[in-house]
């Protein structure tokens, strides 16, 4: 019985930490652009002007 008194609060604390971390990432916008990284590989980086515009769009999206 005594190990349970030790392990249950630890499990609850770790679960709470995981929940807080998940909510923090939601608030920070980590899950807003899930397909962007997968599609970004298909962009043609040979055109410097287009690459520069795309980088500005990405940095502008990250500021939100």
SULTA-V152686 format. One record per pair of residues at least 24 apart in sequence whose C-alpha atoms are under 7 Angstrom apart, sorted by the first residue. I is the first residue (numbers start at 1). J is the second residue. If there is no record, write none. Layout:
{{I & J} {I & J}}
This chain:
none
